[in-house]
């Protein structure tokens, strides 16, 4: 296909489905776009032919074509005035093509080349159109993944901005042709796209933020001399603040663009709907003296509103104080405690009887063996009786009901002690739902409650729910015997904690629980975790160590990050940190990573740069 249709003149006799190409409109890394005729509906359409590297294996090619077809069908269902409509899609000689609405006008890329400074009202109009298109697509579960000026078309008659290339996913490239990436627009990729950590709607908003910056300032925030430098700048969020490029920019616009360009997507504008609300609040002029006038009017309006609202606020505040004061008044709670004195006395007497039995004389004297057997039988029967009493007769009516319901509803039968053993076995087998049912029931049995809360905390950790684990510990520590029960389950808890810390970044509540409530900050096992290959286990345990004032060898930590972290951004940061620390132990690791070359191009450049700095 590529050899058959190489330029605008070599298209005679070629068709894409029913569509007849008339002339070549443009070409790039993704393929070629032809102005074509739909002979059935007698209208002009644009047909994009996707380029696929000839060296790609058949399995990869087939997977790509299947995904292309799926996304093209999904995109064809999008109907919005600012989305270029997808009409049809197909495949010819192994090359996929997609037919979509022909927009007569120009791309935003061409507009940016022609006009270095676009009027702010037009900026606002274009961005509002595209954000509205993204909102529609995102609500349909479609992420564009390639928002850039070349994919934004501005209709000549109406001035409406339209987003194109929905459903056109990136074609796979072999390692031999990866250089083709430089022909695309890497400067508009989000950090998570570069890092390979998956994308969602916030990735499209990051790309929109780059376009916003470029339209306001006349400069691309991340574009550098080389592909590696561009990707590096994007990953690290290195760009000149907008206020330095345009000192007269209004604060609302600058703050919005800054939020859009956050490297951590959790810090960005959360969705297109929020963006539309925020851009509506940005200055109508965006830059220049008009923005100052707008800010002045806004200040006056805000001051007037504040004066009106202040008396109401004072009234609410006073009301809140009364409510809080009432809520803090402690209520008297009565608890009925049944005495176990009689049981304790019985046990004491039994022990005295056992001690009084002359065991040696019984064994030596055949005549008294019968007495010894009877005595032993009495002792065993007493112990068994006491066990039965503790496991059943000592239970309250409510506790018996709890056990009966557990047996009837979930099929778990046995004494409280047997249920504790069963719960532990289920935890070890990772049967967490069943274990949680038993633990919840045991919380209502007063003698097993403390132990049940410990087990519940372990279950929640293994189930990746740190907040509920902390809650279980907080509730359990109020019960007598909780610390003793925790000591018995310490090893099981630490194993569950390791699993939890390895999964993702933990919040402050978990750190405080481990350090201040459970006093595990200086535990021998946990002290090894900062040097584990698992990234989150490493960094979460460092937070715990920092909290208790334990030193961590950060050179070793950053070497592990450099060599084993899955995130490109983390590996780059590690190289930079090792350069700053100037510790000779890092030289070997930096050399190893620097030699990765094309297999890890951006990080290898960062490692070589750090190595050069370290060897000065």
N, C-alpha and C positions, 0 to 999 in steps of 0.2 A: 504493500500500500504506500509506504513512504517513497519507494522508488517510482511507483506509478504516478503519484501526484506530488511532484517535487516543487512546482511553482504555479503561478496563476494561469499559465497558458496550457499546461499539460493536464487538462481535465476533460477532454472530449471523450464521450462514451462512458464516463464514470457516473455512478449513482450511489446514493446512500439510502437504501430502501427505495422509496418513491421520489426522494428529493434529488434534484438535478443541480450540481454546483455550477455557479456562474462565474465567480471570481474569488480569489484569495483575499480575505480581509486582514489576516494577521497570522503570525506564528510565534511559538515560544517553546519552552521546555516541555510543556504538557501536550503540544500538538499544534494543529492548524485549524483555523476557522474560515469557513467558506460562506459567502453569500450564496444562497441556493433558492431554487424555486420549488414550491409545492404545487405540482401540476393539477392536483385534485381540487384544492381550495383556491388555487390561483393567488397565492400570496408569497411574499418573500420571507424566508426563514434563515437563520444562521445555523450551520452545521459544524460542530467541532469534532474533529477526528483525533482520538487520543493516541499518543505515541507510546509504544511499549518496547523496551529494549529487546533486541533479537536474542540476546544471550540468556534471557530469563528462562528458567526451566518450566516444563509444561504444568507442573503442579501449581507453581506460583501464578502462572498466567491464567489457569482455570479459576483459581481462587479469586484473582482480581476481577475477572470478567463476571463471575457470579455476584461479587459485591457491587461492582459497577451497575449491573442490571437492577439489583435490589435498591440501591440508592437513587438511581434514575427514576424508578417507579415511585419511590417515596417523594422525591422532589416534584414530580409531575402533579402531585396532589396539592401542592402549595398554590394558593391563589391570593395574590396581593399586588396592589398597583406598583409597589417598589421592588417586586421580585420578577426577574425576567422569566417568563413562563416556559416551562419545559413541555415540548409537544410530543416528542418521540425519542426512542433510543434503539440502537441495534448494533450489529456486528458485521463486518465485511472482511473476509480474508484474515480473520484473527485480530482485526483492529476494531475496537469499539468506537461508535460515533453517537452523538446526541444532537437532536434538532431542537432549537429553542427560538423564542421570539426574536425577531430582528429589530433592534432599537436604532432608529436613525438619530444620530447625535454624536457625542464624543465621550471618551472615557475620562474619569477623574485624573488619571495619569497624564493624559494629554493636556487637561486644563491646568494642572500643577506646573507643567513645563512652560505653558504659555503665559500664565499669570502667577508670578511669584507671591503676590499678596492678594488673596481672595477676600472680597467684602464679607464682613462678619455675618450679615444677615443671610448671605448665600451659604456660608459655612454651616450655619445653624439649620438651614433648610435641608441641605444635603445630608447632614448627619442625622437629622430627625427622620428623614425618609429611610435611610439605611437601618437605623435602630428599630424603626417600626417593622421593617422587613425581617430583621433578626428576631424580634419579639414573636412574630407570626411563625417563623421557622422553628424557633426553640420550643414554643408551645406544642408544636407538632413532633417534637423529639428529634429534630434535625439540627446538627451543628455544622456550620459552613466549612470551617477549618482553613479557608484561604481568602479571608477578607483583605483586599488590597486595592489600591487605586485603579489598577488595570481591570478589576472585576466590578467596578462601579461605573455604570453607564448613565449619562445624563441626556434625557430625551430632548431633542432640539425644539419641538413644538411646545411642550408643556413645562420644561425645566425640571421635571420629576427625576430624581436619582433612583436608579434601579440596580439591584444587586444581582449579578450573574454567576454562572458556574456552580449553582446548586446541583448536587448529584454527580459532579465530576470529581471523583476521588483521585488522589495522587497515584499515578502509575508506578509500578515497582521498577527500580533500577538495580542492575547488578553492581558489584563492587568495582568492576572495571569501568563503569560509566557513571559512577557516583558524582563525578565532576559536573554532570549535567545539572546538579542542584544549583550551581552558581548561575545558571541561566534563568532560574526562577526568581522568586522574591523572598529570600530568607529573612530580609529585614522586617517582614510583617508577621513572622511566626511568634507565637507566645513562648515564654520560657518552658512551659510544660510540653509543648510540641517538640522543641529542641531536645529537651531532657528525656523525652519518650515516656513520660509518666501519665499519659492519657489526657484527653481534653474533654471539656464540657462547654456550656454556653459562655463562661467567663473568658475562654480562650478567644472567642470572636470579639469580645469587648476589649481585650488587650489590643488586638489588631486595630480595632476602631479607634482606640486611644492613640496609637501611632499615627494614624491618618489625621486625627484631630490636631495633634501636636504639629504635624507637617503643614497642615492647612493654615494654622494660626501663625507659625513662626517662619515658614518658608524653608525649613530644614528638617531632615529625617533625624529622629533622636538617636538611633543606634547604628546608622550606616557608617561603616569604616572602610579602610582600603582593601581589606581581604574578607573573604567569607568567614574565616575562623574568628577574626576580630569582631565582625558584626554579630555573630552568634554569641560570642563571649560577652560583648557589651549587653546584649539582650538578656542573657542568663543572669548576669550580675546586676542588672538594672542601672547601668552606668550611662547617664545622659546629662546634658546641661539643663539645669532647671529652667523652665519656661520664662520665669521672671528675669533671668539674665540675658535671654535672647530678645525678649520683648518686655522691657521694664514697665511699659504702660498697660500691660495686660491686667484685666480685672481679676480680683482674687477668686471669685466663684469659678471662672473658667480655668484658672491655674489649678485650683484644688480638685476640680473634676478630672482634668487630664492626669494629674498626679495619682489620683485613685485608680484610674483606668490602667496606668502603667506600673502598678505594683507587681513585683516579682511573685510574691505569695498571692495566689488567686483568692485566698480567703479574705485578703485585705482590699480587694477590688470592689468596684460597683458590682452588685450581686447578679443583676439581670438587666435586660434591655428596657424593661418597664421603668426601673429605677433611673436608668440613664436618661430616658425621655423626660422624667420629672426634673432631674437635675439640670439638664441642658435648658429646660424652660426657665429655670431660675437664674441661669447664667446671664451676664450682661447682654442686652440686645445688640450692643455694638461689639462686644468682645474685646476690643483693644482701643487705645487712643483716648482722646478727651471725652468722647461720649460716655465711656465707661466711668469716668470720674463723676460726671453729672448723674449717671444712673445710680452710682454708689451713694452719692449725696442724697438723692431722693429716697433711696432705700433706707438710709440711716434715719432720715426724718420720719418716714412712715413707721419704721420699727420703734422709734422712740415714742411716737404717739400711741402705738399699740401697747407698749410696755406700761405707759402711764395709766392706760385704761384697765389693763389686766392686773396691775399690782395690788389694788385693794382686794380683788377676788382671790389672788394668790395668798395674801396674808390670812384671809379667812380660812382657806383650805389648810394652810399650815397649822393654824391654831386647832382646827378640828382634828387634824392628824395627831397632834400632840396629845389631845384628850384620849383619842382611840388607843394610841400606843401606851399611854399611862395605864389605861384600864386593862389592856392585854397583858401587861407585865405583872398585874396583881396575882400572886400565886393562889391556886385552888388547893383546898385540903383534900387529899386523896387517902382513903383508908384501904389498907391491905390486910386481909385475914390470914394470919400465919398459924398453921396447925403445928402444934408442938410434937416433936419427935423424941421427947425425953424418955417415954416408956420404952421405945425401941432401943435407944442408946443404953438404958439400964439393962435390958435383956441381953444385949450383946456383951456388956461388961461382965455380967454374971456367967455367961457362957464361957468367956475367956478364962475366968477364975476357975471354973470347973475343969476346963481342959488342962490348966496348969497343975491342978491338984491330982490328976490321974498319974499314978506311979508306973509309968510306961516300962521302965527297965524291970521292975519287979514282976509286972504282968507277963513280960516276955520270958523271964527266967522261971517263973512259977507256972507250971502247966495247969495247976488247979484254977489259976485266976485268969486263964486265957479267955474263958467264956465271958468273964466280967469285962475284959478289955474290949472284946468284940461288941458287947452290948453298949459299953461307953462310947466306943468309936461310932457305933450306929446312931446313938443319941446325938453326938456332936454333928455328924453328917446330916442327920434329919433336921437338926436345929438350923444348920447353915442353909440347907435347902429351903426350909420353911421361911427363914429370914429373907432369902432371895426372892421367893414367891411373894412374900409380903411386900418387899420393896418394889417388885416389878408389877404387881397387880393390886393387892389389897391396900397399899399405901397411896394409890392414885385416887384423885378426887373424881367425882361423878363427871365433871366437865372433861377431865383428862381422858377418862375411859371413853367418853363420847368421841373425842378427837381420834383416838386409836381405832375405834369402830368405824368411823367415817373413812379413815385412811384405808382400812381393809376393804370396805364395801366399794368405795369409789375408785380406788387405784390398785387394789389387790395386794397391798403390802401389809403383811401380818407379822406379829411378833411383839415381844416385850420392847420397851423403850431402848434397852441396851442392844437387843438384837437389831433393832431398826437403825441404830447408830452405826453398827458394823456393816449393815447392808448399804447404808448411805455412803460410807467410805469406799466400799467396793465399787459402787456405781461411779463415784468420782474418779477413781483410778481407771475405770473402763471408759470414761468420758461420756457416760450416760447421764448428762447433766439435768435434763428435764425431770427425770424420775428422781434423781438425787435431790433436786430442789423441792419436789413435793414432800419427800420424807423430812427434809430439814425444816420446812415451814410448819409441818405438823409437830415436830419435836420442840420447836420454839414455844409451844403451848404446854409442854410438860415441864414443870418447874425444875425438876432435878436434871433434866437434859437440856434445858434452854441455853445455858452458856455455851455448851459444846455445840449445840445446833447453830448458834450464830457464828461460831468459828467456821463450821463446815459451810454455812451459807456464804460467808465471805470468800472462801476458796472456790465455791461453785461459780460465783459471780465473776471472779478473776478469770477463771477458765472459760467463762462465757463471754469474755471481753467486755465486761461492764464494770469499769472501775468505780463509778459513782455509787452503784448499788453495793459494791464490796465495802466501800468506805462507810456507807450507811449501816451495813450489817455489823461492822466493827464498832461504830459509834453506839449502836443500840446494845450490843453484847457486852461492852465494857462496863455498863451500868450494873450488870449482874454479878453476884458473888461467884467467884471461882472462874471467871472468864480468863484471867491471866494464866491460871494453872492449865486450863483446857487448851489455850493457845500454845503453851509450851509443848504440850503433847503432840500438837499438829504442826509445829513449826516447820519441819522439813517439807510436809505436804503443801503448806502455805507458800513457802519460798519457791518450790517448783512451779506452782500456779502463778506466782508473781513474775517469775522469769518469762513464762509464756506471755503474760500480759504486757510486760515492758518491751518485749521484742516486736510487738505488733505496730505501735504508733506512738506518737508523742503523748505523754500523760499530762494531766492537769495538776494544779497545785494541791488539790484535795488529797490526791493519792500520795504525793511526796510527803505532805504533813502527816498523813496516817502512818506511813511506813517509818518515818523518823521519830515523831513525837508520841504517837499512841502505841505503836508496836515495838519501838526501840530497835529497829533492824538496820539502822544506818551504818553501824560498824560491824555488821555480821560478816564473818569470814568468807562465806560463799559470795555474798553480794560485792565484797571488795574486789573480786576478780572480774566482775562484769564490765567495767570500763575498757577492758582489753579484749573483749569478745568481738568476733567478726560481724555479728549482727548489729546493724547500724542503730536501731532504736534502743536495743538493750544497752548498747554502749553509752548513748547520750542520755537516756533516762536515768541510768545508774549514776552518771556523772552529776546530774542534778541532786541526787540523794547524797552523794559524797560531798558536794559543795555545801549542802545544808548543814552537815555535821562537822564541817571544817577539815575533812580529809583531803590531802593533796592527791592529785591525779597527774600522771606523766602525760601531758598533752602532746608531746612529740610522738609518743607511741600511738595515741588516739588518732592524730591527724595522718600518720602513716597508714593506719588501718582504713581511714576514710579515703585516702588517695588510692589505695590499691583495690579496695573491695566495695565501696559504696556504689549503689546502682545509679544514683543521681549524678549526672554530669556536673551540675551546679555544685554539689557537695565536693566532688573530686577537685574541681577548680579551686574552690575555697581552701581545701586542704593544702594544695600546692602553694597557694599564696601565704597561708599561715606558716608553713614550714620555712618559706623564704624569710619571713619576718623573724622567726625564732632563731634562725642561724645556728641550728644544732647539726653537727656533722653526721649524726646518726641517720639523718634523713636523706643523705646523698645517694645511698644504694637504692632506696625506694623511688626517688625522683628519677634516677637513671633508668630504672626498669620501666617506669610509666612513659618517660620521654621517648623510649625506643618503640612504643606501640605504634607510633606514626599514624598511618591512614586508618587503622582499626579504631583509633580513639583520637581523632585529629585535634580537636580543640583542647582536650585535657593534656595531650602530649606537648602541645605548644606551651601551655601554662606550666607544665612540669619542667620543661627545658628552660623557660624563663626563670623559674624558681631556682633551678640548679645553677644557672649562670650567676644569679645573685648570691647564692650560698657559697660559691667557689671563688668569689672575688677576693 
